[in-house]
Amino acid sequence: MLLDRFYNKYIIKGTLIADTPIHIGSGEESFDPVQVDNSVIRDSNGNPYIPGSSLKGVLRSYLETLLISGVDERFNACLIVNEPCLDNDDVKSIKETCKSSQSNQNVDRLVAEEIYKKMCTVCRIFGNQYFASKLVVNDCTLKEDKAYVERRDGVGIDRDTGTAADKKKYTFEQLAAGAKFDFCMTVDNLEPEYEELLKLMINVLKSGELRVGGKTSVGLGCIRLTDVSAYKIEHKNLKQYLLEGLKDEMRWQYV
């Protein structure tokens, strides 16, 4: 399904809990000796948050790993950096073929449909350089007003010797375990057969097996989704949703 008209919308809400400390760096380094070298990312109010793009990337990687391993032969995944399902030559060829066809269909839509057909399952859901993503994860903001941020020391490792590198000590911030965040994920125009994949993503979020952010190799970044509410909006309840918002009768039984 393309995104030029409404077919369905899935809305997943819940509370995301940090089971271990989390470090998602701000990308800013400080030269002030009393400041940490690598601080956590914060919103405009100075509160730490989990970027939706970080979570989306983790979910995409999880789904790619599953499908590349052949967990279900109906679905597939490309290696989007090294072996993408589509490249510029493919798209150029599709455009030329569609323009020369005798179809009465709108050429732009025909091109979009042909490109979509050649995309792998993961790119259809998460998007690529040719198509927008159907899946959106909002930035996860704190449920409480404040969260405890800890300061830790780290040491750079010499890869040749496997020991601490000389003069490579640094400090970084981490969000303490137990922090709670509001979670909201939406998926637009999902094919019925892909519902199973959405269920897999919800279940792995609930399991606490995913890690987000940096320093996951030393135990940071474990997150777990709780208090999950899932909704499915279709043509039959679209007007009610637009006028009244989410209602219990719109709940999607995903398990």
C-alpha positions in Angstrom: 0.0 0.0 0.0 1.2 3.5 -0.9 0.8 6.5 1.3 -1.2 8.7 -1.0 -4.6 7.7 0.5 -5.8 6.3 3.8 -6.2 2.6 4.4 -5.4 2.0 8.0 -3.4 3.3 11.0 -1.9 1.4 13.9 -1.2 3.3 17.1 0.9 1.7 19.9 1.2 3.5 23.2 2.8 2.6 26.5 5.5 3.3 29.1 9.2 2.7 28.3 11.3 1.8 31.3 15.1 1.9 31.5 16.0 -1.5 33.1 19.7 -0.4 33.1 21.3 3.0 32.8 21.1 4.6 29.3 23.6 6.7 27.5 22.4 8.5 24.3 25.1 11.1 23.7 24.3 14.7 22.7 27.2 14.7 20.2 28.6 17.8 22.0 32.1 17.6 23.6 33.1 20.0 26.4 36.5 21.5 26.9 35.5 22.8 30.4 37.4 20.7 32.9 34.4 20.7 35.3 32.0 19.4 32.7 31.7 15.8 31.4 33.3 14.9 28.1 30.1 13.3 26.7 26.7 14.4 28.0 23.3 12.8 27.4 21.0 14.3 24.9 18.4 16.7 26.4 15.3 18.5 25.2 14.6 22.2 25.3 13.7 22.0 29.0 17.0 20.3 29.9 15.4 16.9 30.5 16.9 13.7 29.0 14.9 11.9 26.4 15.1 9.0 24.0 15.0 10.1 20.3 12.4 8.3 18.2 15.0 8.0 15.5 17.2 5.9 17.8 14.4 3.5 18.7 13.3 3.3 15.1 16.9 2.3 14.1 17.0 -0.4 16.7 13.7 -1.8 15.6 14.7 -1.8 11.9 18.0 -3.5 12.7 16.1 -6.2 14.8 13.7 -6.8 11.9 16.5 -6.9 9.3 18.3 -9.5 11.4 15.3 -11.7 11.7 14.3 -11.6 8.0 17.8 -12.0 6.6 18.1 -15.2 8.8 15.1 -16.6 7.0 12.7 -16.7 10.0 9.7 -16.4 7.5 10.2 -17.0 3.8 7.3 -14.7 2.9 9.3 -11.7 4.0 12.7 -10.4 3.0 15.3 -7.7 3.9 18.1 -6.1 2.0 21.4 -4.8 3.3 20.5 -1.1 2.7 24.0 0.2 2.7 26.0 -2.5 0.9 23.3 -4.4 -1.1 20.1 -2.3 -1.3 17.0 -3.7 -2.8 16.9 -0.7 -5.2 19.5 1.6 -6.6 19.3 4.7 -8.9 19.7 2.6 -12.1 16.7 0.5 -11.1 14.6 3.5 -10.5 15.7 5.1 -13.7 14.8 2.0 -15.6 11.3 1.8 -14.0 10.6 5.5 -14.8 11.6 4.9 -18.5 9.5 1.8 -18.8 6.4 3.4 -17.2 6.7 6.6 -19.4 6.8 4.5 -22.5 3.9 2.2 -21.5 0.4 2.6 -23.1 -1.3 2.5 -19.7 -4.0 5.1 -19.0 -2.9 5.1 -15.3 -1.2 8.2 -13.9 2.5 7.8 -14.7 3.7 9.1 -11.3 1.5 6.6 -9.5 2.5 3.8 -11.8 6.2 4.6 -11.1 5.6 4.6 -7.4 3.7 1.3 -7.5 6.5 -0.4 -9.6 9.2 0.9 -7.2 7.2 -0.3 -4.2 6.9 -3.8 -5.7 10.6 -4.1 -6.0 11.3 -3.0 -2.4 12.1 -5.5 0.3 9.7 -5.9 3.2 11.8 -3.9 5.7 12.1 -0.9 3.3 8.4 -1.0 2.7 7.8 -0.5 6.4 10.8 1.6 7.4 11.3 3.5 4.1 14.5 4.2 2.1 15.8 6.9 0.0 12.9 6.5 -2.4 10.0 6.1 -0.1 8.9 7.6 3.2 8.6 5.4 6.2 5.3 4.0 7.2 6.5 3.5 10.8 7.1 6.6 13.0 8.4 6.5 16.6 7.9 9.7 18.6 10.6 11.1 20.8 10.1 9.4 24.2 9.9 12.1 26.9 10.1 11.6 30.6 6.9 10.8 32.5 8.3 12.5 35.6 9.5 16.1 35.8 13.1 15.0 36.5 15.3 12.0 36.1 18.6 11.2 37.9 21.6 11.6 35.7 24.8 9.9 36.8 28.4 10.7 35.9 30.8 7.9 35.1 34.4 7.5 34.2 35.5 5.7 31.1 38.9 4.6 29.8 39.9 4.3 26.1 41.3 0.8 25.2 44.3 0.3 23.0 43.1 -2.2 20.4 46.6 -3.6 19.9 47.3 -4.5 23.5 43.8 -4.8 24.8 44.8 -2.6 27.8 43.9 0.9 28.9 45.3 3.5 26.5 47.6 6.2 27.9 45.9 9.5 28.7 42.5 8.3 27.4 40.4 8.6 30.5 37.1 10.4 30.0 33.8 11.1 31.7 30.3 10.6 30.4 26.7 10.9 31.6 24.1 8.2 31.9 20.5 8.2 32.7 19.9 6.1 35.8 18.0 2.9 35.6 14.3 3.1 36.5 13.5 6.2 34.4 10.1 6.1 32.7 9.2 7.5 29.3 6.0 8.0 27.3 6.1 5.8 24.2 4.1 6.3 21.0 4.6 4.5 17.7 2.4 4.7 14.6 2.3 2.7 11.4 0.3 3.9 8.3 -1.2 1.7 5.6 0.3 -1.6 6.7 -0.5 -4.6 4.6 -2.5 -7.3 6.5 0.3 -9.8 6.1 2.7 -7.5 7.8 0.7 -7.4 11.0 2.8 -10.3 12.2 5.9 -8.2 11.9 4.4 -5.4 13.9 3.4 -7.9 16.6 7.1 -9.1 16.7 8.3 -5.6 17.2 5.8 -5.0 20.0 6.7 -8.2 21.7 10.5 -7.6 21.6 10.0 -4.2 23.1 8.0 -5.8 25.9 10.6 -8.5 26.4 13.4 -6.1 27.4 15.8 -7.6 25.0 16.5 -4.5 23.0 19.2 -2.0 23.8 19.3 1.6 22.8 22.0 4.2 22.7 25.8 3.9 23.3 27.9 1.6 25.5 25.5 -1.3 25.1 28.5 -3.7 25.2 29.0 -2.8 28.9 25.4 -3.4 29.8 23.8 0.0 29.2 20.7 0.7 27.2 18.2 -2.1 28.2 14.6 -0.8 27.7 11.3 -2.5 28.3 7.8 -1.5 27.1 5.0 -1.8 29.6 1.3 -0.8 29.9 0.8 -1.3 26.2 -2.3 -0.1 24.4 -2.7 -0.9 20.7 -5.3 0.6 18.4 -6.3 0.1 14.8 -8.0 2.8 12.8 -9.8 1.8 9.6 -12.3 3.4 7.2 -15.2 2.3 9.5 -13.9 4.2 12.5 -11.8 6.9 10.9 -14.4 9.7 11.3 -15.0 8.8 14.9 -11.2 8.8 15.5 -10.8 12.2 13.9 -13.7 13.7 15.9 -13.3 12.0 19.3 -9.8 10.6 19.4 -8.9 7.0 20.5 -11.6 4.9 22.0 -11.7 1.5 23.6 -13.6 0.0 20.7 -10.7 0.9 18.5 -8.3 -1.3 20.4 -6.3 -3.8 18.3 -5.9 -7.3 19.8 -2.3 -7.9 18.8 -1.8 -11.0 20.9 
